Amino acid sequence: MHLLHNIVSVIFLFVFSNALYGKTIQIAFTKDDSYSIEVAHVDVADTIEWLPKNEGHNVEFLIGPNVNALPKKSVLNAFYAVTFDLPGLYLYQCTPHGHMGMLGLVVVGNDFHNLKDIRELELSRVAKSVLQRLIRIAESH
């Protein structure tokens, strides 16, 4: 009985800590001028870490649920982490390669309330095409 109690306690602590602190997802900069995960689905309080596996890349948020609260862009070739506190869609790019379609989309809380704003964003023709593909992926999840 004591062993069962300990097992239940450990499981409870694991589940509770994940709910309280959220989970962490890691995304790498690839050698193909893309992100290793292009569409990330996370919950509120989850964190994404971007790993500089290849040089010449960063993370710059273009739009999100509260434009005034968007994270500042990261420096090139640096580890970067963001914890998402507001539900909605977040679109980001690599500053030097965004016009070439190096974009990423974060869906927080499965909330698409600002999808219209994302679709109306002015982007290069190539980036707009990539964005449309990312939206289709996000919606099919």
N, C-alpha and C positions, 0 to 999 in steps of 0.2 A: 504494500500500500504506500509506503514511504517513497519507493522508487517511482511509482505512478504519479504521486504528487509532485515530485521533482521534475519529471518529464513534462507534465502539464504546466508547471510554473515556467520552465524554459520556453516552451512553445508560446505561452501567453506573453512573456517578455519580448520574444522575437517579433510576434505579430504587433504588439503594442508599440514597440520602438519603431517599426517600419511605418505604422500609421501616424505616429507622432512626428517622426523626423523625415519621412519620405524615403524614396529610393534614389539611387544614383545611376545614371546612364552615362556611358563614355562614348564619345564620338571622336574619331581621328580625322586629321587632314590627310587626304590620300595623294598619291603621286599623280593621279589622273585629274587634278584640280576639281575635286569633289569632296563631300563629307561621307564618311563611312556609313552613316545613317542619315538619309536625306529627309525622312519624315519620322519624327519622334513623337510618340504618344505618351504623355506623362500625366500624373495627377498633381493637384495643387500641393505644394511643399516638396515636390521632387526636384532633384538637382541634375543638371547636365554638365558634364565636364568635357571640354574639348582638348584633345591631346595633340601636340605638335609633332606628329610622326613624320611629316614632310615640311620642308621650309617654304616660306613665301606666302603663308596663309594666316588668316585671322577670323574673327567673328565680329560682324557689325549688324546690329538689329535695325531693320528698316521700318517695321511697323509691328504693333501689338495692341492689346486691349486698352492700354493707357500709354499713349505716345510719350507723355511727359515723364513716365516712370521706366522707360526702356533702359536696360543696362548700357553703360558706355561701351564703345567698341574696344576690343582687345588689341594689344600690340601684336605685331607680326611674330610668328614663331614662338608663341608663349602659351603655357597652360592657361586655361580660362574656365571659370565655373559660374553658373547662374542657377539660383533656386527660384522656381516659378511660384509666385504668390497669388497671381490673378488668373482665372480661367480665360481661355480664348486662344486665338491663333497668333503665333509669333513668326514673322518671316525674317530671316537673317541671310547675310551674304559674306563672302570673303571680299574685303574692300578692293584688292587689286584684280580679282577675277569675277566679280559679280556680274559685270556686263557680258561675260562669257558663260553665264549660267551656273556659277558655283553658289548655289542657294541651298538653304535648309529651312524646313518648316517644323515648328513645334506646336502640337495640339495639346493644350492643357485642359484637363477635366472633360475631354470630349466635347468641348464648347466651341461652336462655329459662329458665334454671334457677330464677329467682325469679319466674316468671310468677304462681304461686299467691299470693305475697305482694302482688303488684301488684293482682290481682283482688280480694283481701280488704280492700284499703284503704278506709277510710270516706271517702266523698265525697258531695257534694250529688247529687241525682237527675240534674240536668243534666250535671254533671261525670262521673258514672258512665256515662251514656249515651255521652258523647264518648270516654271511656276504652275502652269496648267497641268502638267504631268504630276507634280507634287500634290496638288489639290485633289486630283483623281485618286491618288494613292491614299491620301488622308481620309477622304470620304468613304473609301471602300473598306476601311479598317473596322 
